[in-house]
Every structure is written in C-alpha cells, then in structure tokens.
Amino acid sequence: MMKSSLPIQRRTFLGGAAALAASSMMPNLVRAASDARPDSKFHGVQIGVITYSYRSLPGSAEQLLEYITKCGISSVELMGGPAEQFAGAPGGGGKALLDWRTSVSMDAFKALRKMYNDAGVNIHIVKFGDIGNAGMPDEQIEYYFNVAKALGARGITRELSEEAAQRLGPIADKHEIMIGFHNHTQLTPTTFEGPMLSHGKYLGINFDIGHYVAGTNHSPLPLIEKYCDRILSLHIKDRKVNNGPNMPLGEGDTPVALVLHHMKRNGLTFPADIELEYKVPEGSDAVQEVTRCVQFCKQALG
C-alpha cells in the first residue's frame, strides 16, 4: 500500500462554475461573461484534458471544443480521429485514407488550430496511437508530424513500444516534435532505465499516474522527479492499488494532489491532463465529471 498521500486527497470537490446572473440592465457584464476565455492554469500548473474523456458524447472537433470550454479548460490532448475528420479524411481506412494522408494540404489543420486558439484552447498534443507501427510507410509518419506542427502541438502520443522508439527517434529529432509514450499497468519503476528513450532526444513520456499506481503499488513521484525533463505530459486519474478500479479523484490510492503540489513547488510546466475513466454517475455526464476533476485540481493547488 502506498504511504504518501495528503488529507486533501479524501475531500470531495463539487464541480461546476457558479452561474452568472444577468439582466437587460447589465449588457456589458453579460457580454464579458460570454467572451470569457477558459483558463485552467492554476498557480503555474497547466491542467488539461485528453478528449478521450468525452467518448460517451458525440465527438466532432467542434463538439469537443464546446465540451472543453464548458469545463473551463485551456489546454488539450486531441485525439487524432476528430482532427482528421475535421480536415475531411475519407471513411473506411485502407488505401483511400493513406492516399489522403500523404497528399492533403495542412490548411484544414491550421484552421482547426485557429478555431481552438480563438476559443482560448491550446492543442498541446495530438494522439496518433499507431505512429511508428511496423509496416507504416515513411510518408504516413511524416504526415503525422506535419499535422502536429499545423495544430501547434508540442508532441504526439502513442503506447509504449521499443520498436517504435527505434524508428521514431531520429524522425522526432528532425522535426523537434516529442513522442510521448503512454503507459498502462505494464510500466515498472525501471522500464525507462532500458534503451527506449536513448533512440532520440525528443522521445519522452506521457505518464499515466493512475495506471502506474494500479500496476506497481508505488508512488509516481520518484519517476516524475527522475524523468521530469523527458515528460511530455501526465494523465491524471485515480486508481486503487493491486490493479484496482478507476475512482473519482480523491477516492483512490493515486496521490493526485501530492503530484500537483510537486509540480507547483518545482515549477514543472508540462501539462497534467485529466483522463476521465471512472464510471459516469447516473444523472451526470462527461462534461460535468471533467468539470469536477478540474475543480479538484484547482482546490488541490490552492
């Protein structure tokens, strides 16, 4: 059982911002409220969200932006599917999709970036989970990096893979775009002592602290301290030890508040992205639950 925890971990934080009362006598106040841009950087710590969190809801790029801003979030890890759909990707996959990827203009992705930026949301990561898989044409890998640049993203995320690391390392260095390797419960305290990150200086870590706690029964803090210069982002979730379930923030064994305090104290600037994986309670929805997660993080950093 983990020993490191803070009392704040057990508190319940109610989500949702207070409604703004408006009337015809206060047009300027109403206008200011409607024009307000989201800001989820609290005491220097950037709280974001991966759009996978909204998988239970309709998921176009425009709809996702609406959810993100309703949650008051200003930074996002955008799944590749909605980005490509926005840009006009053909359905069905196969050769038609590959041909489209290797010939499409980046203008639509730049327009997507502008739409998000104009709403106050930065696309800091795009997730292409298959980048670098065996047999992938070089042209498709180049396309993924070009999309990341067009979106203004700092990095691309995918799952842990030594083979992919070997292939992607030199390409990531050339583009100066990070590859963040995401973990499930297979990550151990010594995984990154192997050669995976040695294949390129732009290879990094998308560290899922909840999965790590569930799989190892260890605190994530030593890995954050050791690899802080190679972390692209965190995934914020709360799981029980011994491969236990996902829980609302503060109800599991993952020291979420302690991790956020560590980031605040040490000036760590990589984003901490909420990944909603616990069961959405009856009568709620993903937007309400992500908002509760944001409020938990804000209170923890207060």
NORPEPE-V622287 format. One record per residue. N is the residue number from 1. SS is DSSP state (@ for helix, = for strand, . for the rest). PHI is phi in radians with two decimals (* if undefined). PSI is psi in radians with two decimals (999 if undefined). Layout:
BEGIN
n=N ss=SS phi=PHI psi=PSI
n=N ss=SS phi=PHI psi=PSI
END
This chain:
BEGIN
n=1 ss=. phi=* psi=2.47
n=2 ss=. phi=-1.22 psi=2.49
n=3 ss=. phi=-1.74 psi=-0.41
n=4 ss=. phi=-1.54 psi=2.09
n=5 ss=. phi=-2.81 psi=2.80
n=6 ss=. phi=-2.07 psi=2.62
n=7 ss=@ phi=-0.95 psi=-0.55
n=8 ss=@ phi=-1.09 psi=-0.38
n=9 ss=@ phi=-1.09 psi=-0.44
n=10 ss=@ phi=-1.71 psi=0.01
n=11 ss=. phi=-1.37 psi=2.73
n=12 ss=. phi=-1.84 psi=2.18
n=13 ss=. phi=-1.92 psi=2.15
n=14 ss=. phi=-1.44 psi=2.29
n=15 ss=. phi=-1.54 psi=3.07
n=16 ss=. phi=1.64 psi=2.34
n=17 ss=. phi=-1.43 psi=2.66
n=18 ss=. phi=-1.16 psi=2.44
n=19 ss=. phi=-1.22 psi=2.52
n=20 ss=. phi=-1.64 psi=2.06
n=21 ss=. phi=-1.32 psi=2.34
n=22 ss=. phi=-2.45 psi=2.68
n=23 ss=. phi=-2.58 psi=3.02
n=24 ss=. phi=-1.15 psi=-0.24
n=25 ss=. phi=-1.43 psi=-0.16
n=26 ss=. phi=-2.27 psi=1.04
n=27 ss=@ phi=-1.11 psi=-0.63
n=28 ss=@ phi=-1.17 psi=-0.66
n=29 ss=@ phi=-1.16 psi=-0.73
n=30 ss=@ phi=-1.10 psi=-0.75
n=31 ss=@ phi=-1.11 psi=-0.72
n=32 ss=@ phi=-1.10 psi=-0.68
n=33 ss=@ phi=-1.17 psi=-0.73
n=34 ss=@ phi=-1.22 psi=-0.47
n=35 ss=@ phi=-1.60 psi=-0.04
n=36 ss=. phi=-1.09 psi=2.38
n=37 ss=. phi=-1.69 psi=2.51
n=38 ss=. phi=-1.17 psi=2.61
n=39 ss=. phi=-2.56 psi=1.83
n=40 ss=. phi=-2.00 psi=0.54
n=41 ss== phi=-1.72 psi=2.00
n=42 ss== phi=-2.03 psi=2.04
n=43 ss=. phi=0.92 psi=0.72
n=44 ss=. phi=1.50 psi=-0.10
n=45 ss== phi=-1.78 psi=2.11
n=46 ss== phi=-1.48 psi=1.94
n=47 ss== phi=-1.61 psi=2.24
n=48 ss== phi=-2.26 psi=-2.84
n=49 ss== phi=-2.65 psi=2.55
n=50 ss== phi=-1.61 psi=2.36
n=51 ss=@ phi=-1.19 psi=-0.20
n=52 ss=@ phi=-0.96 psi=-0.47
n=53 ss=@ phi=-1.04 psi=-0.41
n=54 ss=@ phi=-1.78 psi=0.39
n=55 ss=. phi=-1.11 psi=-0.35
n=56 ss=. phi=-1.42 psi=-0.07
n=57 ss=. phi=-2.04 psi=2.82
n=58 ss=. phi=-0.95 psi=2.44
n=59 ss=. phi=-2.25 psi=0.77
n=60 ss=. phi=-1.27 psi=2.86
n=61 ss=@ phi=-1.03 psi=-0.67
n=62 ss=@ phi=-1.19 psi=-0.74
n=63 ss=@ phi=-1.15 psi=-0.71
n=64 ss=@ phi=-1.07 psi=-0.71
n=65 ss=@ phi=-1.08 psi=-0.68
n=66 ss=@ phi=-1.09 psi=-0.76
n=67 ss=@ phi=-1.11 psi=-0.78
n=68 ss=@ phi=-1.03 psi=-0.82
n=69 ss=@ phi=-1.24 psi=-0.58
n=70 ss=@ phi=-1.08 psi=-0.57
n=71 ss=. phi=-1.41 psi=-0.09
n=72 ss=. phi=1.32 psi=0.46
n=73 ss=. phi=-1.75 psi=2.42
n=74 ss=. phi=-2.01 psi=0.12
n=75 ss== phi=-2.61 psi=2.45
n=76 ss== phi=-2.50 psi=2.54
n=77 ss== phi=-1.72 psi=1.90
n=78 ss== phi=-1.64 psi=2.21
n=79 ss== phi=-1.15 psi=2.50
n=80 ss=@ phi=-1.14 psi=-0.55
n=81 ss=@ phi=-0.98 psi=-0.96
n=82 ss=@ phi=-1.07 psi=-0.61
n=83 ss=@ phi=-1.11 psi=-0.79
n=84 ss=@ phi=-1.19 psi=-0.65
n=85 ss=@ phi=-1.09 psi=-0.72
n=86 ss=@ phi=-1.04 psi=-0.65
n=87 ss=. phi=-1.43 psi=-0.04
n=88 ss=. phi=1.68 psi=0.43
n=89 ss=. phi=-1.10 psi=2.44
n=90 ss=. phi=-1.26 psi=2.62
n=91 ss=. phi=-1.41 psi=2.91
n=92 ss=. phi=1.64 psi=-0.28
n=93 ss=. phi=1.23 psi=-2.67
n=94 ss=@ phi=1.21 psi=-2.69
n=95 ss=@ phi=-1.13 psi=-0.63
n=96 ss=@ phi=-1.08 psi=-0.72
n=97 ss=@ phi=-1.21 psi=-0.74
n=98 ss=@ phi=-1.08 psi=-0.75
n=99 ss=@ phi=-1.08 psi=-0.69
n=100 ss=@ phi=-1.13 psi=-0.81
n=101 ss=@ phi=-1.06 psi=-0.64
n=102 ss=. phi=-1.55 psi=0.07
n=103 ss=. phi=-2.31 psi=-0.21
n=104 ss=. phi=-1.23 psi=2.54
n=105 ss=. phi=-1.24 psi=2.65
n=106 ss=. phi=-1.47 psi=0.02
n=107 ss=@ phi=-1.06 psi=-0.71
n=108 ss=@ phi=-1.16 psi=-0.63
n=109 ss=@ phi=-1.21 psi=-0.62
n=110 ss=@ phi=-1.14 psi=-0.63
n=111 ss=@ phi=-1.17 psi=-0.65
n=112 ss=@ phi=-1.12 psi=-0.77
n=113 ss=@ phi=-1.01 psi=-0.79
n=114 ss=@ phi=-1.10 psi=-0.72
n=115 ss=@ phi=-1.05 psi=-0.77
n=116 ss=@ phi=-1.22 psi=-0.80
n=117 ss=@ phi=-1.09 psi=-0.70
n=118 ss=@ phi=-1.09 psi=-0.48
n=119 ss=. phi=-1.53 psi=0.00
n=120 ss=. phi=1.58 psi=0.31
n=121 ss=. phi=-2.04 psi=2.25
n=122 ss== phi=-1.71 psi=2.26
n=123 ss== phi=-1.54 psi=1.64
n=124 ss== phi=-1.49 psi=-0.37
n=125 ss== phi=-2.51 psi=2.53
n=126 ss== phi=-2.09 psi=2.42
n=127 ss== phi=-1.79 psi=2.05
n=128 ss=. phi=-2.11 psi=1.61
n=129 ss=. phi=-1.16 psi=-0.25
n=130 ss=. phi=-1.81 psi=0.05
n=131 ss=. phi=-1.02 psi=2.25
n=132 ss=. phi=1.49 psi=0.06
n=133 ss=. phi=-1.10 psi=2.72
n=134 ss=. phi=-0.99 psi=2.33
n=135 ss=. phi=1.51 psi=-0.08
n=136 ss=. phi=-1.27 psi=2.25
n=137 ss=. phi=-1.10 psi=2.56
n=138 ss=@ phi=-0.98 psi=-0.62
n=139 ss=@ phi=-1.10 psi=-0.61
n=140 ss=@ phi=-1.24 psi=-0.67
n=141 ss=@ phi=-1.09 psi=-0.77
n=142 ss=@ phi=-1.04 psi=-0.72
n=143 ss=@ phi=-1.01 psi=-0.79
n=144 ss=@ phi=-1.05 psi=-0.76
n=145 ss=@ phi=-1.15 psi=-0.66
n=146 ss=@ phi=-1.16 psi=-0.65
n=147 ss=@ phi=-1.09 psi=-0.79
n=148 ss=@ phi=-0.99 psi=-0.78
n=149 ss=@ phi=-1.11 psi=-0.76
n=150 ss=@ phi=-1.11 psi=-0.58
n=151 ss=@ phi=-1.43 psi=-0.15
n=152 ss=. phi=1.38 psi=0.31
n=153 ss=. phi=-1.37 psi=2.57
n=154 ss=. phi=-1.48 psi=-0.38
n=155 ss== phi=-2.80 psi=3.01
n=156 ss== phi=-2.16 psi=2.41
n=157 ss== phi=-1.90 psi=2.60
n=158 ss== phi=-2.73 psi=3.08
n=159 ss== phi=-1.39 psi=2.86
n=160 ss=. phi=-1.02 psi=2.33
n=161 ss=. phi=-2.89 psi=2.04
n=162 ss=@ phi=-1.13 psi=-0.71
n=163 ss=@ phi=-1.09 psi=-0.78
n=164 ss=@ phi=-1.14 psi=-0.64
n=165 ss=@ phi=-1.05 psi=-0.75
n=166 ss=@ phi=-1.08 psi=-0.72
n=167 ss=@ phi=-1.33 psi=-0.69
n=168 ss=@ phi=-1.47 psi=-0.39
n=169 ss=@ phi=-0.91 psi=-0.98
n=170 ss=@ phi=-1.13 psi=-0.57
n=171 ss=@ phi=-1.25 psi=-0.73
n=172 ss=@ phi=-1.08 psi=-0.71
n=173 ss=@ phi=-1.10 psi=-0.70
n=174 ss=@ phi=-1.09 psi=-0.75
n=175 ss=@ phi=-1.49 psi=-0.27
n=176 ss=. phi=0.99 psi=0.74
n=177 ss=. phi=-2.12 psi=2.25
n=178 ss== phi=-1.33 psi=2.58
n=179 ss== phi=-1.83 psi=2.11
n=180 ss== phi=-1.82 psi=2.01
n=181 ss== phi=-1.47 psi=2.14
n=182 ss== phi=-1.62 psi=2.44
n=183 ss=. phi=-1.90 psi=2.63
n=184 ss=. phi=-1.87 psi=-2.47
n=185 ss=. phi=-1.44 psi=0.02
n=186 ss=. phi=-1.36 psi=-0.24
n=187 ss=. phi=-1.24 psi=2.38
n=188 ss=. phi=-2.07 psi=2.95
n=189 ss=. phi=-1.06 psi=-0.31
n=190 ss=. phi=-1.95 psi=0.06
n=191 ss=@ phi=-0.93 psi=-0.81
n=192 ss=@ phi=-1.46 psi=0.05
n=193 ss=@ phi=-1.36 psi=-0.26
n=194 ss=. phi=-1.34 psi=-2.93
n=195 ss=. phi=-1.44 psi=-0.03
n=196 ss=@ phi=-0.92 psi=-0.83
n=197 ss=@ phi=-1.46 psi=-0.05
n=198 ss=@ phi=-1.43 psi=-0.15
n=199 ss=@ phi=-1.45 psi=-0.09
n=200 ss=. phi=-3.14 psi=2.55
n=201 ss=. phi=-1.31 psi=-0.24
n=202 ss=. phi=-1.73 psi=0.24
n=203 ss== phi=-1.55 psi=2.32
n=204 ss== phi=-2.56 psi=-2.81
n=205 ss== phi=-2.24 psi=2.27
n=206 ss== phi=-1.82 psi=1.59
n=207 ss== phi=-1.53 psi=1.93
n=208 ss== phi=-1.55 psi=1.81
n=209 ss=@ phi=-1.26 psi=-0.52
n=210 ss=@ phi=-1.20 psi=-0.82
n=211 ss=@ phi=-1.08 psi=-0.67
n=212 ss=@ phi=-1.10 psi=-0.78
n=213 ss=@ phi=-1.12 psi=-0.75
n=214 ss=@ phi=-1.12 psi=-0.63
n=215 ss=@ phi=-1.50 psi=-0.42
n=216 ss=@ phi=-2.06 psi=-0.36
n=217 ss=. phi=1.11 psi=0.40
n=218 ss=. phi=-1.97 psi=2.69
n=219 ss=. phi=-1.18 psi=2.49
n=220 ss=. phi=-1.36 psi=-0.18
n=221 ss=@ phi=-1.06 psi=-0.74
n=222 ss=@ phi=-1.03 psi=-0.66
n=223 ss=@ phi=-1.23 psi=-0.65
n=224 ss=@ phi=-1.10 psi=-0.75
n=225 ss=@ phi=-1.12 psi=-0.74
n=226 ss=@ phi=-1.27 psi=-0.65
n=227 ss=. phi=-2.02 psi=0.44
n=228 ss=. phi=-1.02 psi=-0.50
n=229 ss=. phi=-1.44 psi=-0.11
n=230 ss=. phi=-2.01 psi=0.07
n=231 ss== phi=-1.51 psi=2.12
n=232 ss== phi=-1.38 psi=-0.72
n=233 ss== phi=-2.92 psi=2.86
n=234 ss== phi=-1.84 psi=2.66
n=235 ss== phi=-1.84 psi=2.16
n=236 ss== phi=-1.70 psi=1.98
n=237 ss=. phi=-2.66 psi=2.92
n=238 ss== phi=-2.18 psi=1.98
n=239 ss== phi=-2.11 psi=2.75
n=240 ss=. phi=-1.39 psi=2.70
n=241 ss=. phi=-1.19 psi=3.06
n=242 ss=. phi=0.98 psi=0.80
n=243 ss=. phi=0.98 psi=0.63
n=244 ss=. phi=-1.30 psi=3.07
n=245 ss=. phi=-1.32 psi=2.86
n=246 ss== phi=-1.26 psi=2.45
n=247 ss== phi=-2.29 psi=2.77
n=248 ss=. phi=-0.98 psi=2.59
n=249 ss=. phi=-0.96 psi=2.29
n=250 ss=. phi=1.66 psi=-0.10
n=251 ss=. phi=-1.96 psi=-0.08
n=252 ss=. phi=-1.84 psi=-2.77
n=253 ss=. phi=-1.83 psi=0.05
n=254 ss=. phi=-1.45 psi=2.18
n=255 ss=. phi=-1.38 psi=1.16
n=256 ss=@ phi=-1.02 psi=-0.86
n=257 ss=@ phi=-1.08 psi=-0.68
n=258 ss=@ phi=-1.12 psi=-0.73
n=259 ss=@ phi=-1.09 psi=-0.78
n=260 ss=@ phi=-1.12 psi=-0.70
n=261 ss=@ phi=-1.10 psi=-0.68
n=262 ss=@ phi=-1.08 psi=-0.75
n=263 ss=@ phi=-1.08 psi=-0.74
n=264 ss=@ phi=-1.12 psi=-0.83
n=265 ss=@ phi=-1.12 psi=-0.61
n=266 ss=@ phi=-1.78 psi=0.12
n=267 ss=. phi=1.11 psi=0.59
n=268 ss=. phi=-1.35 psi=2.25
n=269 ss=. phi=-1.84 psi=-0.09
n=270 ss=. phi=-1.20 psi=2.60
n=271 ss== phi=-1.29 psi=2.62
n=272 ss== phi=-1.90 psi=1.79
n=273 ss== phi=-1.71 psi=2.17
n=274 ss== phi=-1.17 psi=2.29
n=275 ss=. phi=-2.15 psi=1.82
n=276 ss=. phi=-1.34 psi=1.95
n=277 ss=. phi=-2.23 psi=-0.20
n=278 ss=. phi=-1.29 psi=2.78
n=279 ss=. phi=-1.15 psi=2.25
n=280 ss=. phi=-1.21 psi=2.17
n=281 ss=. phi=-1.10 psi=2.67
n=282 ss=. phi=-1.05 psi=2.36
n=283 ss=. phi=1.57 psi=-0.11
n=284 ss=. phi=-1.94 psi=-3.06
n=285 ss=. phi=-2.64 psi=3.09
n=286 ss=@ phi=-1.10 psi=-0.61
n=287 ss=@ phi=-1.13 psi=-0.78
n=288 ss=@ phi=-1.12 psi=-0.69
n=289 ss=@ phi=-1.26 psi=-0.69
n=290 ss=@ phi=-1.11 psi=-0.68
n=291 ss=@ phi=-1.05 psi=-0.72
n=292 ss=@ phi=-1.08 psi=-0.69
n=293 ss=@ phi=-1.11 psi=-0.73
n=294 ss=@ phi=-1.06 psi=-0.78
n=295 ss=@ phi=-1.13 psi=-0.66
n=296 ss=@ phi=-1.02 psi=-0.85
n=297 ss=@ phi=-1.09 psi=-0.74
n=298 ss=@ phi=-1.09 psi=-0.79
n=299 ss=@ phi=-1.13 psi=-0.70
n=300 ss=@ phi=-1.10 psi=-0.55
n=301 ss=@ phi=-1.57 psi=-0.11
n=302 ss=. phi=-1.22 psi=999
END
